[in-house]
Amino acid sequence: MRSIPAPKTKRGLARRAKILRAAEEVIGQSGFSAATIADITRAAETALGTFYIYFTSKEEVFHELVLEMGRTTRASVTQAVAGAADRLEAERAGLRAFLSFVEERPALYRIVEEARFVDPDAYRDYFSSFAEAYADQLRAAAGAGEISEGDAEVRAWALMGVAKTLGERFVLWDDTPDLERVVDSAFALIRDGLAPAR
């Protein structure tokens, strides 16, 4: 996908960012097919022609938003788990950070879900790169004795699936999500599994 180089001035960077924020809201609410470049520029309070100074197409904006979701969620989770005493504490903090991010930017989360159909390569890259780094962290934690040994790749995808589904059900579908209840319950399952207490 051809892209226009990022602007070099503060003003240009700010204008580009404003168009991206507008695209996030418009596409996140209306869906990729229904959203138009005119809708995006109207929401960004900028001229239609200005869009093409920064982006070649609606597809490019969409792709950039999927990449941004990857960058910002990873940064958010990394920051949240930085002070964790061990992997289990990091799991709880990471889940809380992810669900909080979904609550703050639901439109961006919806865009990533739609990428499965609109930009399958970006969708696959988003989850694959996240899973690869996650599996590395789980391997390191198992090696340090913080969690049990197991297939780190399968575990990473399973844990990501938990977070992804909880984000949809308890954040996007609920008007006032009770994140603490969701995190506490999901973390108990992650920590203890489904086996009865012995």
LUMTORDO-174317 format. One line per field, with one value per atom (N, C-alpha, C): residue number from 1; residue in one letter; atom name; x, y, z. Coordinates in steps of 0.05 Angstrom, whole numbers, plus 5000, padded with zeros to 4 digits. Example, Ala and Ser with C-alpha at 12.3 -4.5 7.8 and 13.67 -1.06 7.14 Angstrom:
2
i [1 1 1 2 2 2]
aa [A A A S S S]
at [N CA C N CA C]
px [5264 5246 5264 5257 5273 5258]
py [4886 4910 4934 4955 4979 5001]
pz [5156 5156 5156 5142 5143 5157]
END
This chain:
198
i [1 1 1 2 2 2 3 3 3 4 4 4 5 5 5 6 6 6 7 7 7 8 8 8 9 9 9 10 10 10 11 11 11 12 12 12 13 13 13 14 14 14 15 15 15 16 16 16 17 17 17 18 18 18 19 19 19 20 20 20 21 21 21 22 22 22 23 23 23 24 24 24 25 25 25 26 26 26 27 27 27 28 28 28 29 29 29 30 30 30 31 31 31 32 32 32 33 33 33 34 34 34 35 35 35 36 36 36 37 37 37 38 38 38 39 39 39 40 40 40 41 41 41 42 42 42 43 43 43 44 44 44 45 45 45 46 46 46 47 47 47 48 48 48 49 49 49 50 50 50 51 51 51 52 52 52 53 53 53 54 54 54 55 55 55 56 56 56 57 57 57 58 58 58 59 59 59 60 60 60 61 61 61 62 62 62 63 63 63 64 64 64 65 65 65 66 66 66 67 67 67 68 68 68 69 69 69 70 70 70 71 71 71 72 72 72 73 73 73 74 74 74 75 75 75 76 76 76 77 77 77 78 78 78 79 79 79 80 80 80 81 81 81 82 82 82 83 83 83 84 84 84 85 85 85 86 86 86 87 87 87 88 88 88 89 89 89 90 90 90 91 91 91 92 92 92 93 93 93 94 94 94 95 95 95 96 96 96 97 97 97 98 98 98 99 99 99 100 100 100 101 101 101 102 102 102 103 103 103 104 104 104 105 105 105 106 106 106 107 107 107 108 108 108 109 109 109 110 110 110 111 111 111 112 112 112 113 113 113 114 114 114 115 115 115 116 116 116 117 117 117 118 118 118 119 119 119 120 120 120 121 121 121 122 122 122 123 123 123 124 124 124 125 125 125 126 126 126 127 127 127 128 128 128 129 129 129 130 130 130 131 131 131 132 132 132 133 133 133 134 134 134 135 135 135 136 136 136 137 137 137 138 138 138 139 139 139 140 140 140 141 141 141 142 142 142 143 143 143 144 144 144 145 145 145 146 146 146 147 147 147 148 148 148 149 149 149 150 150 150 151 151 151 152 152 152 153 153 153 154 154 154 155 155 155 156 156 156 157 157 157 158 158 158 159 159 159 160 160 160 161 161 161 162 162 162 163 163 163 164 164 164 165 165 165 166 166 166 167 167 167 168 168 168 169 169 169 170 170 170 171 171 171 172 172 172 173 173 173 174 174 174 175 175 175 176 176 176 177 177 177 178 178 178 179 179 179 180 180 180 181 181 181 182 182 182 183 183 183 184 184 184 185 185 185 186 186 186 187 187 187 188 188 188 189 189 189 190 190 190 191 191 191 192 192 192 193 193 193 194 194 194 195 195 195 196 196 196 197 197 197 198 198 198]
aa [M M M R R R S S S I I I P P P A A A P P P K K K T T T K K K R R R G G G L L L A A A R R R R R R A A A K K K I I I L L L R R R A A A A A A E E E E E E V V V I I I G G G Q Q Q S S S G G G F F F S S S A A A A A A T T T I I I A A A D D D I I I T T T R R R A A A A A A E E E T T T A A A L L L G G G T T T F F F Y Y Y I I I Y Y Y F F F T T T S S S K K K E E E E E E V V V F F F H H H E E E L L L V V V L L L E E E M M M G G G R R R T T T T T T R R R A A A S S S V V V T T T Q Q Q A A A V V V A A A G G G A A A A A A D D D R R R L L L E E E A A A E E E R R R A A A G G G L L L R R R A A A F F F L L L S S S F F F V V V E E E E E E R R R P P P A A A L L L Y Y Y R R R I I I V V V E E E E E E A A A R R R F F F V V V D D D P P P D D D A A A Y Y Y R R R D D D Y Y Y F F F S S S S S S F F F A A A E E E A A A Y Y Y A A A D D D Q Q Q L L L R R R A A A A A A A A A G G G A A A G G G E E E I I I S S S E E E G G G D D D A A A E E E V V V R R R A A A W W W A A A L L L M M M G G G V V V A A A K K K T T T L L L G G G E E E R R R F F F V V V L L L W W W D D D D D D T T T P P P D D D L L L E E E R R R V V V V V V D D D S S S A A A F F F A A A L L L I I I R R R D D D G G G L L L A A A P P P A A A R R R]
at [N CA C N CA C N CA C N CA C N CA C N CA C N CA C N CA C N CA C N CA C N CA C N CA C N CA C N CA C N CA C N CA C N CA C N CA C N CA C N CA C N CA C N CA C N CA C N CA C N CA C N CA C N CA C N CA C N CA C N CA C N CA C N CA C N CA C N CA C N CA C N CA C N CA C N CA C N CA C N CA C N CA C N CA C N CA C N CA C N CA C N CA C N CA C N CA C N CA C N CA C N CA C N CA C N CA C N CA C N CA C N CA C N CA C N CA C N CA C N CA C N CA C N CA C N CA C N CA C N CA C N CA C N CA C N CA C N CA C N CA C N CA C N CA C N CA C N CA C N CA C N CA C N CA C N CA C N CA C N CA C N CA C N CA C N CA C N CA C N CA C N CA C N CA C N CA C N CA C N CA C N CA C N CA C N CA C N CA C N CA C N CA C N CA C N CA C N CA C N CA C N CA C N CA C N CA C N CA C N CA C N CA C N CA C N CA C N CA C N CA C N CA C N CA C N CA C N CA C N CA C N CA C N CA C N CA C N CA C N CA C N CA C N CA C N CA C N CA C N CA C N CA C N CA C N CA C N CA C N CA C N CA C N CA C N CA C N CA C N CA C N CA C N CA C N CA C N CA C N CA C N CA C N CA C N CA C N CA C N CA C N CA C N CA C N CA C N CA C N CA C N CA C N CA C N CA C N CA C N CA C N CA C N CA C N CA C N CA C N CA C N CA C N CA C N CA C N CA C N CA C N CA C N CA C N CA C N CA C N CA C N CA C N CA C N CA C N CA C N CA C N CA C N CA C N CA C N CA C N CA C N CA C N CA C N CA C N CA C N CA C N CA C N CA C N CA C N CA C N CA C N CA C N CA C N CA C N CA C N CA C N CA C N CA C N CA C]
px [5017 5000 5018 5014 5030 5021 5040 5032 5049 5037 5050 5068 5093 5111 5098 5105 5095 5104 5088 5096 5119 5134 5158 5153 5131 5126 5106 5107 5089 5060 5056 5029 5019 5036 5028 5023 5039 5035 5009 5003 4978 4954 4955 4933 4928 4950 4948 4935 4944 4934 4904 4896 4868 4851 4861 4847 4844 4866 4865 4844 4844 4824 4795 4791 4765 4758 4777 4772 4766 4780 4775 4746 4736 4708 4688 4693 4674 4673 4696 4696 4688 4696 4689 4659 4645 4616 4600 4609 4594 4602 4627 4638 4653 4672 4689 4673 4655 4641 4624 4610 4591 4606 4629 4644 4656 4655 4666 4689 4705 4727 4714 4692 4678 4669 4659 4651 4675 4697 4721 4731 4733 4743 4723 4698 4678 4682 4686 4691 4717 4737 4763 4763 4741 4738 4761 4764 4784 4774 4786 4777 4782 4765 4767 4795 4804 4830 4853 4850 4871 4877 4856 4859 4881 4881 4900 4928 4932 4959 4973 4956 4967 4962 4941 4934 4926 4931 4924 4895 4884 4858 4847 4821 4808 4821 4830 4843 4869 4884 4909 4903 4883 4876 4868 4852 4843 4867 4886 4910 4926 4929 4944 4930 4904 4889 4894 4895 4900 4929 4948 4975 4976 4961 4961 4949 4928 4917 4939 4955 4976 4997 5006 5026 5016 4992 4982 4974 4962 4955 4980 5000 5025 5038 5039 5051 5036 5009 4993 4997 4997 5000 5029 5048 5076 5080 5069 5071 5057 5034 5018 5032 5047 5059 5088 5098 5126 5134 5117 5123 5113 5103 5091 5113 5106 5125 5131 5111 5115 5096 5097 5080 5051 5042 5014 5003 5019 5011 5011 5029 5030 5006 4997 4973 4948 4945 4923 4925 4948 4952 4949 4958 4956 4928 4912 4884 4869 4874 4861 4868 4893 4902 4889 4887 4875 4845 4830 4802 4797 4815 4813 4817 4836 4841 4817 4804 4780 4758 4756 4736 4741 4767 4774 4771 4777 4777 4762 4736 4720 4719 4720 4719 4743 4767 4791 4790 4779 4776 4757 4736 4717 4731 4748 4763 4781 4794 4811 4794 4770 4753 4744 4738 4730 4753 4777 4801 4802 4789 4788 4778 4760 4748 4759 4766 4775 4805 4821 4850 4861 4855 4862 4892 4909 4938 4945 4934 4939 4927 4903 4890 4908 4917 4934 4961 4973 4998 4994 4972 4966 4967 4952 4950 4975 4987 5011 5035 5039 5062 5057 5032 5026 5031 5021 5024 5053 5069 5097 5111 5107 5120 5108 5082 5069 5080 5083 5094 5122 5138 5166 5165 5147 5144 5135 5117 5108 5130 5146 5168 5188 5194 5213 5202 5176 5163 5164 5159 5160 5188 5208 5236 5244 5232 5238 5222 5204 5188 5164 5157 5134 5108 5108 5084 5092 5073 5079 5089 5103 5112 5088 5089 5068 5074 5057 5061 5055 5077 5074 5058 5061 5046 5016 5008 4979 4969 4984 4976 4973 4991 4990 4964 4958 4933 4908 4909 4886 4881 4902 4899 4890 4901 4892 4862 4854 4825 4807 4816 4801 4798 4820 4819 4802 4805 4790 4760 4752 4723 4712 4727 4718 4714 4733 4730 4705 4698 4673 4649 4647 4622 4618 4640 4636 4643 4656 4662 4645 4646 4631 4601 4592 4563 4551 4566 4555 4558 4538 4539 4558 4557 4574 4589 4611 4624 4637 4634 4646 4673 4693 4719 4731 4728 4740 4728 4702 4688 4698 4700 4709 4738 4755 4783 4787 4774 4776 4768 4745 4735 4753 4760 4777 4805 4816 4842 4841 4820 4817 4819 4805 4806 4834 4848 4875 4894 4891 4909 4904 4878 4872 4861 4853 4841 4814 4803 4776 4776 4799 4801 4791 4776 4767 4790 4786 4807 4813 4838 4846 4852]
py [4976 5000 5025 5042 5066 5086 5099 5119 5144 5166 5192 5195 5204 5207 5226 5220 5237 5265 5285 5313 5319 5340 5348 5370 5384 5407 5399 5414 5409 5413 5433 5439 5416 5406 5384 5358 5353 5329 5332 5356 5360 5357 5367 5364 5335 5321 5292 5277 5283 5270 5276 5301 5308 5293 5289 5273 5244 5233 5205 5202 5222 5220 5221 5239 5240 5214 5203 5177 5155 5155 5136 5137 5161 5164 5157 5167 5163 5134 5121 5093 5075 5082 5066 5066 5088 5089 5079 5086 5079 5054 5045 5023 5033 5016 5025 5031 5014 5017 5042 5047 5070 5097 5097 5122 5132 5158 5170 5189 5195 5215 5242 5248 5274 5274 5251 5249 5254 5242 5244 5273 5286 5314 5333 5327 5344 5342 5317 5313 5326 5326 5338 5368 5379 5408 5417 5402 5409 5405 5417 5415 5387 5378 5352 5348 5368 5366 5363 5373 5370 5341 5325 5296 5284 5291 5279 5289 5310 5318 5298 5285 5267 5237 5231 5203 5199 5175 5170 5160 5148 5135 5130 5123 5114 5089 5071 5046 5051 5072 5078 5088 5105 5115 5091 5073 5050 5033 5028 5013 5026 5052 5068 5065 5065 5063 5035 5014 4987 4987 4999 5000 5016 5037 5054 5038 5022 5006 4987 4975 4958 4973 4996 5011 5020 5032 5044 5023 5001 4980 4968 4962 4951 4970 4996 5016 5017 5017 5019 4995 4971 4946 4945 4952 4951 4969 4993 5012 5001 4989 4979 4956 4939 4915 4920 4944 4950 4946 4953 4950 4925 4906 4882 4865 4853 4837 4810 4800 4774 4772 4750 4747 4747 4735 4734 4763 4778 4806 4821 4815 4828 4821 4796 4787 4804 4808 4823 4852 4864 4892 4896 4877 4879 4877 4859 4856 4882 4893 4917 4940 4942 4963 4961 4936 4932 4939 4930 4937 4967 4980 5009 5023 5013 5024 5021 4998 4994 5013 5017 5036 5065 5072 5099 5104 5083 5086 5063 5062 5039 5039 5063 5064 5050 5055 5043 5012 5003 4974 4962 4976 4966 4965 4984 4985 4960 4953 4929 4904 4903 4880 4880 4903 4904 4898 4902 4897 4868 4850 4822 4819 4837 4836 4858 4881 4904 4902 4894 4893 4869 4845 4820 4818 4828 4827 4843 4867 4884 4871 4859 4845 4822 4806 4783 4793 4813 4824 4835 4849 4861 4840 4818 4797 4780 4774 4757 4770 4796 4809 4811 4816 4818 4791 4769 4742 4733 4741 4733 4745 4771 4783 4772 4767 4756 4728 4711 4684 4686 4704 4708 4714 4731 4739 4715 4699 4675 4654 4651 4632 4641 4667 4677 4673 4678 4675 4646 4627 4599 4591 4601 4595 4606 4628 4639 4627 4608 4595 4611 4632 4649 4637 4621 4607 4578 4561 4533 4532 4510 4505 4499 4507 4501 4512 4508 4517 4548 4563 4592 4605 4594 4605 4601 4576 4571 4588 4590 4606 4635 4646 4674 4679 4662 4665 4662 4643 4639 4663 4673 4697 4722 4724 4747 4743 4719 4714 4721 4716 4723 4754 4768 4797 4809 4798 4808 4805 4781 4776 4792 4794 4810 4840 4849 4877 4881 4862 4865 4863 4842 4837 4858 4863 4878 4908 4915 4944 4955 4943 4954 4951 4929 4923 4936 4943 4954 4985 4999 5028 5037 5022 5029 5004 4997 4972 4972 4950 4946 4931 4946 4934 4919 4928 4914 4886 4884 4858 4839 4849 4833 4824 4843 4836 4816 4821 4803 4774 4772 4746 4732 4747 4735 4728 4745 4739 4714 4711 4686 4661 4663 4641 4637 4658 4657 4645 4655 4646 4617 4610 4584 4563 4571 4552 4544 4522 4513 4489 4479 4456 4464 4446 4454 4457 4474 4479 4453 4448 4423 4429]
pz [5000 5000 5000 4980 4978 5000 5012 5032 5028 5038 5036 5061 5057 5080 5101 5127 5149 5145 5153 5151 5169 5162 5177 5196 5194 5212 5234 5256 5278 5269 5253 5243 5226 5208 5191 5207 5227 5244 5259 5269 5284 5265 5241 5222 5215 5210 5204 5227 5251 5275 5278 5272 5274 5254 5230 5210 5219 5231 5241 5264 5282 5304 5293 5273 5261 5247 5233 5219 5239 5262 5283 5292 5297 5306 5284 5260 5238 5230 5225 5217 5240 5264 5287 5292 5285 5289 5266 5241 5217 5204 5208 5194 5169 5160 5138 5113 5105 5079 5079 5101 5102 5106 5118 5123 5097 5093 5069 5077 5058 5063 5070 5057 5064 5093 5103 5131 5149 5142 5158 5158 5135 5135 5148 5146 5161 5191 5200 5229 5238 5220 5226 5222 5212 5206 5188 5166 5147 5118 5099 5071 5060 5042 5030 5017 5003 4990 5009 5033 5054 5061 5060 5066 5049 5023 5004 5006 5022 5028 5047 5063 5084 5078 5063 5058 5029 5018 4990 4988 5010 5008 5036 5036 5061 5071 5053 5060 5076 5066 5080 5109 5112 5139 5156 5146 5161 5170 5151 5157 5179 5177 5198 5225 5226 5251 5264 5248 5259 5270 5256 5266 5292 5293 5318 5341 5337 5358 5369 5351 5360 5377 5367 5381 5408 5409 5434 5454 5446 5466 5477 5460 5471 5490 5483 5501 5527 5526 5550 5568 5556 5572 5583 5567 5576 5600 5599 5621 5646 5642 5665 5679 5664 5677 5686 5680 5685 5715 5733 5761 5774 5758 5770 5783 5806 5821 5807 5793 5779 5756 5742 5717 5724 5746 5752 5757 5772 5777 5750 5733 5706 5690 5692 5677 5686 5712 5722 5713 5716 5708 5678 5663 5634 5624 5636 5629 5636 5659 5668 5649 5641 5623 5595 5585 5559 5560 5580 5582 5585 5600 5603 5577 5561 5535 5517 5517 5501 5510 5536 5547 5537 5537 5529 5498 5483 5453 5440 5445 5434 5403 5391 5361 5349 5361 5351 5354 5376 5380 5359 5353 5332 5304 5299 5274 5271 5293 5292 5286 5298 5293 5264 5253 5225 5206 5215 5198 5189 5203 5195 5166 5158 5132 5113 5124 5108 5101 5121 5117 5132 5121 5135 5142 5125 5131 5156 5158 5182 5207 5204 5227 5237 5218 5225 5237 5226 5236 5264 5269 5295 5316 5312 5333 5334 5311 5310 5324 5319 5332 5362 5370 5399 5412 5398 5409 5412 5392 5393 5417 5422 5445 5471 5472 5495 5502 5482 5486 5497 5487 5498 5528 5536 5564 5581 5570 5585 5587 5566 5568 5589 5590 5610 5638 5641 5668 5677 5658 5665 5672 5657 5663 5690 5699 5725 5748 5741 5761 5770 5756 5764 5755 5734 5725 5718 5715 5707 5679 5672 5645 5627 5602 5583 5556 5537 5509 5509 5508 5510 5488 5463 5441 5445 5452 5456 5479 5500 5524 5516 5500 5492 5477 5457 5441 5458 5477 5495 5512 5524 5541 5525 5501 5484 5477 5472 5466 5489 5514 5538 5538 5535 5537 5514 5490 5467 5471 5480 5484 5507 5529 5551 5543 5527 5517 5502 5485 5469 5487 5503 5518 5541 5556 5581 5578 5556 5552 5529 5506 5484 5487 5498 5500 5525 5545 5570 5570 5579 5581 5603 5625 5648 5657 5644 5650 5678 5692 5718 5714 5707 5700 5723 5747 5770 5773 5771 5773 5751 5726 5704 5707 5715 5718 5741 5763 5786 5779 5766 5758 5738 5717 5696 5707 5724 5735 5753 5768 5785 5767 5744 5725 5714 5706 5696 5717 5741 5763 5772 5775 5787 5768 5744 5725 5735 5723 5730 5749 5756 5774 5802 5815 5843 5862 5882 5901 5916 5922 5936 5965]
END
